[in-house]
Amino acid sequence: MARAKFIKPAIQDQPASFGDTTVNGVLSITGIENVSQSIADAGGGGTTPTLQQVTDQGSSTTTPITASIISASSFVSASSFSGEGIGLTKLKRPIETHTSNFTASDALEGSFNIVGGTLECMIPNDSSATIGAEWEFFQSSSTDNFTFVTQSTSVSLISKDSNTKLSGLGSAATLKRITTTTYYLIGDLTT
C-alpha cells in the first residue's frame, strides 16, 4: 500500500497504462464504489434487462421488436401486428353473455357475444364504434330470433337478402363496421 500512495500523486489526473494487471480483492477508483462490480454490470458477466424491466422504469421504444416468440402475462398493445401462420391469428376472444339489449360499441369490439333470441343489438351511427370494429354473435336459445336494429335510417346495414335476424338456436353472425354509416352483416340470418 505504501507504494500505491507514493505513485498516486505522480499519475493523478494523467492518462496511465499499467499493462496486464491482476487485482485480488476489491479494486477502487475515486467516484466508483466497486470497480469490479461496475465492470461486471457493464458486460463482463452482468445481465441484460428484459423489455418489461426497461418499460417498468419508464422507458419506451419506437424501434421495431423482432422475436420468434413473444409472450405476455397481460395485454400487448400495438397499432398493428404482422406475421405468418396460425401463431398470429390464434387469438382468444373475450366471451360476453348478454341478458338485455345492447349496442355494438368499442367496449364489445372483438368479443364473442352469446345472445338470447329475444334480444336486440343496436347498430350506432355515432363514434361509439371505430371503423373496422368487428363483433361475433351466437344465439344460445331457441326462443325467437336475435335481431340487429339500426339506430337511424342513415345507417346502412348490408346483409344477404337484407336479413337482420339470427335463424335460431346455434346460429351465428359477424357484424363489421366498414364506414361511419355502413355495416356488413354475414352469417346464418333470416327475416
C-alpha positions as CSV (number, residue, x, y, z in Angstrom):
1,M,0.0,0.0,0.0
2,A,2.8,2.4,0.7
3,R,3.9,2.2,-2.9
4,A,0.4,3.0,-4.2
5,K,0.3,6.2,-2.1
6,F,3.7,7.1,-3.5
7,I,2.6,6.6,-7.1
8,K,-0.8,8.3,-6.8
9,P,0.4,11.9,-6.9
10,A,2.6,11.3,-9.9
11,I,-0.3,9.9,-12.0
12,Q,-3.3,11.8,-10.7
13,D,-5.3,13.5,-13.5
14,Q,-2.9,11.9,-16.1
15,P,-3.6,9.1,-18.5
16,A,-2.0,5.9,-17.3
17,S,-1.3,2.4,-18.6
18,F,-0.2,-0.4,-16.4
19,G,-0.2,-3.3,-19.0
20,D,-1.7,-6.6,-17.8
21,T,-2.9,-6.1,-14.2
22,T,-4.3,-8.6,-11.7
23,V,-6.3,-7.4,-8.7
24,N,-7.1,-9.7,-5.8
25,G,-9.9,-8.3,-3.7
26,V,-11.8,-5.1,-4.5
27,L,-10.4,-2.5,-6.8
28,S,-11.4,1.0,-6.0
29,I,-11.3,4.2,-8.0
30,T,-12.5,7.5,-6.6
31,G,-16.1,8.0,-7.5
32,I,-16.7,4.3,-8.3
33,E,-17.6,2.3,-5.2
34,N,-16.9,-1.2,-6.5
35,V,-15.0,-1.2,-9.8
36,S,-15.1,-5.0,-10.2
37,Q,-18.9,-5.0,-9.9
38,S,-19.2,-2.0,-12.3
39,I,-17.2,-3.8,-14.9
40,A,-19.3,-6.9,-14.5
41,D,-22.5,-4.9,-14.8
42,A,-21.2,-3.2,-18.0
43,G,-21.0,-6.5,-19.8
44,G,-18.2,-8.5,-18.3
45,G,-20.7,-11.1,-16.9
46,G,-23.6,-8.8,-16.0
47,T,-27.2,-9.3,-17.1
48,T,-29.3,-7.6,-19.8
49,P,-32.6,-6.3,-18.5
50,T,-35.8,-7.6,-20.1
51,L,-38.1,-5.3,-22.1
52,Q,-40.6,-5.4,-19.2
53,Q,-37.9,-4.2,-16.7
54,V,-36.9,-1.4,-19.0
55,T,-40.6,-0.3,-19.5
56,D,-41.3,-0.6,-15.8
57,Q,-38.6,2.0,-15.3
58,G,-40.5,4.4,-17.6
59,S,-38.6,3.8,-20.8
60,S,-40.2,3.0,-24.2
61,T,-39.0,2.3,-27.7
62,T,-40.1,3.1,-31.2
63,T,-37.6,0.5,-32.5
64,P,-39.3,-2.5,-34.1
65,I,-39.1,-5.5,-31.8
66,T,-38.3,-8.8,-33.7
67,A,-38.6,-12.1,-32.0
68,S,-39.6,-15.7,-32.7
69,I,-41.7,-15.9,-29.6
70,I,-43.2,-13.0,-27.6
71,S,-45.4,-13.8,-24.6
72,A,-47.1,-11.6,-22.1
73,S,-49.0,-12.2,-18.8
74,S,-51.4,-9.3,-19.6
75,F,-52.2,-7.3,-22.7
76,V,-49.9,-6.4,-25.6
77,S,-50.9,-3.2,-27.4
78,A,-49.7,-2.1,-30.8
79,S,-51.1,-0.2,-33.8
80,S,-50.6,-3.3,-35.8
81,F,-49.1,-6.8,-35.8
82,S,-47.7,-8.7,-38.8
83,G,-46.5,-12.2,-39.3
84,E,-47.4,-15.6,-40.8
85,G,-49.1,-18.7,-39.7
86,I,-51.6,-19.6,-37.1
87,G,-49.5,-18.2,-34.3
88,L,-50.5,-14.7,-35.3
89,T,-54.3,-15.4,-35.6
90,K,-54.7,-18.0,-32.9
91,L,-56.3,-15.5,-30.5
92,K,-58.8,-15.9,-27.8
93,R,-61.8,-13.6,-28.0
94,P,-63.4,-12.4,-24.8
95,I,-66.8,-14.0,-24.2
96,E,-69.7,-11.8,-23.4
97,T,-73.1,-13.2,-22.3
98,H,-76.0,-10.8,-22.8
99,T,-79.3,-10.8,-20.9
100,S,-80.6,-7.5,-22.1
101,N,-80.4,-5.4,-25.3
102,F,-77.1,-3.7,-26.0
103,T,-75.2,-1.5,-28.6
104,A,-72.4,-2.6,-30.8
105,S,-69.6,-0.4,-29.3
106,D,-65.8,-0.4,-28.9
107,A,-66.3,-1.8,-25.4
108,L,-67.5,-5.1,-27.0
109,E,-65.3,-5.0,-30.1
110,G,-63.7,-8.3,-30.9
111,S,-65.8,-10.2,-28.5
112,F,-67.8,-13.4,-28.9
113,N,-71.3,-12.4,-27.9
114,I,-73.7,-15.1,-26.6
115,V,-77.2,-13.8,-27.1
116,G,-80.8,-15.0,-26.5
117,G,-83.5,-14.9,-29.2
118,T,-85.5,-12.1,-27.6
119,L,-82.6,-9.6,-27.5
120,E,-81.5,-6.8,-29.9
121,C,-78.2,-5.3,-30.9
122,M,-78.4,-1.6,-31.7
123,I,-76.1,-0.5,-34.5
124,P,-75.0,3.1,-33.9
125,N,-74.4,5.9,-36.3
126,D,-72.0,7.8,-34.0
127,S,-68.4,7.3,-32.9
128,S,-69.2,4.6,-30.2
129,A,-67.6,2.1,-32.5
130,T,-64.4,2.6,-34.6
131,I,-64.3,1.8,-38.3
132,G,-63.0,-1.7,-38.7
133,A,-64.6,-2.9,-35.5
134,E,-65.9,-6.4,-35.6
135,W,-68.3,-8.4,-33.4
136,E,-69.3,-12.1,-33.4
137,F,-72.7,-13.3,-32.3
138,F,-74.0,-16.7,-31.3
139,Q,-77.7,-17.5,-30.4
140,S,-77.9,-19.8,-27.4
141,S,-81.7,-20.2,-27.1
142,S,-84.4,-21.5,-29.3
143,T,-86.9,-18.8,-28.4
144,D,-87.4,-16.2,-31.1
145,N,-84.6,-14.7,-33.2
146,F,-81.8,-12.3,-32.1
147,T,-82.2,-9.0,-34.1
148,F,-79.9,-6.4,-35.4
149,V,-81.5,-2.9,-35.3
150,T,-80.0,0.3,-36.9
151,Q,-80.1,3.4,-34.7
152,S,-81.3,5.6,-37.5
153,T,-82.2,5.5,-41.2
154,S,-78.8,7.0,-42.0
155,V,-77.1,3.7,-41.0
156,S,-76.8,1.2,-43.8
157,L,-76.8,-2.5,-42.7
158,I,-75.9,-4.7,-45.7
159,S,-76.6,-8.4,-45.5
160,K,-77.8,-11.2,-47.9
161,D,-81.5,-10.6,-48.7
162,S,-81.5,-7.7,-46.2
163,N,-81.8,-10.3,-43.4
164,T,-81.4,-8.9,-39.9
165,K,-82.1,-11.8,-37.5
166,L,-80.2,-14.9,-36.4
167,S,-82.0,-18.0,-37.7
168,G,-82.4,-19.6,-34.3
169,L,-80.6,-21.8,-31.7
170,G,-77.0,-22.4,-32.8
171,S,-77.0,-19.6,-35.4
172,A,-74.0,-17.3,-35.7
173,A,-73.2,-14.0,-37.4
174,T,-70.4,-11.4,-37.7
175,L,-71.0,-7.7,-37.8
176,K,-68.3,-5.4,-39.2
177,R,-68.2,-1.6,-39.3
178,I,-67.0,-0.5,-42.8
179,T,-67.6,3.3,-42.7
180,T,-69.2,5.7,-40.3
181,T,-72.7,4.7,-41.6
182,T,-72.1,1.3,-43.2
183,Y,-72.0,-2.1,-41.5
184,Y,-71.8,-5.6,-43.1
185,L,-73.6,-8.5,-41.5
186,I,-72.8,-12.1,-42.6
187,G,-73.9,-15.4,-41.1
188,D,-76.9,-17.7,-40.6
189,L,-79.6,-15.0,-41.0
190,T,-83.3,-14.8,-41.6
191,T,-86.0,-12.2,-42.0
